[in-house]
Amino acid sequence: MTAEMPRVALVAITKHGAEQVARLAPRMPLADIVVSDTFAAIMRKLPNTVNGFRGAFSAQIAALFSRYDQIVFFVSLGAVVRLIAQHLKSKEEDPGVLVIDDAGQFVIPVLSGHVGGANAYAKRLAALLNATPVLTTASDVGKTIPVDILGRELGWKVEAPKINITRVSAHVVNGEPIAFVLETGVTDWWTRATPMPGNIKPFNQFEDVDLGRYRAVLWVTRREIPQALWQQLEERLVVYRPPEHRP
């Protein structure tokens, strides 16, 4: 997904949904509109690209998944879940999927909230609609570190087996002791309005960490990590690599 300019589709299958899309679309001129041919005429004067379709809407889902980074459905949540179920692959591959309710009061990330960016996009849409983003991922609700995308906006690249990310994420959201080692990269990485959670202990170098006291280590470094250390820490280590051209 291109974080700076995601490919976005605004999708509706009913007249009321199409009317909602028509009201939102002028504020998102780069987003494509996907509606039944029956409602395409409503969009005629909008600056957006309008893609009308005929036949069963379920036949459109595969193309939507391959073409867009964020798919915004003005369709009921239950219907969306049934429509997308057979097209799911993994959180590394699936696009962000969001649902906006019929009254335009809530924006719900359904799929790929973190890696796919749906949570962040829900906040953006909610601001445009004066709506409430409904975030259910534990790190967002608990206002703690999202292990899988930590430092993404700074260009950090996560380096760890998937099982490590899963295990460490659980330790983080469960409030267990976590060592955060920042050996390189920007020092003002914590950008949330709330204080850093008390279970996250910062360190300036890995050697200062008493590994017996912490359930997991988040390590921002440019060092090469010996295989023996990965094995020693088993599934407790996640490494982040800042870009070379930044501090």
Summary of the structure (lengths in Angstrom):
residues: 247
radius of gyration: 20.8
end to end distance: 24.7
largest distance: 65.3
contacts: 742
relative contact order: 0.10
helix: 36%
strand: 22%
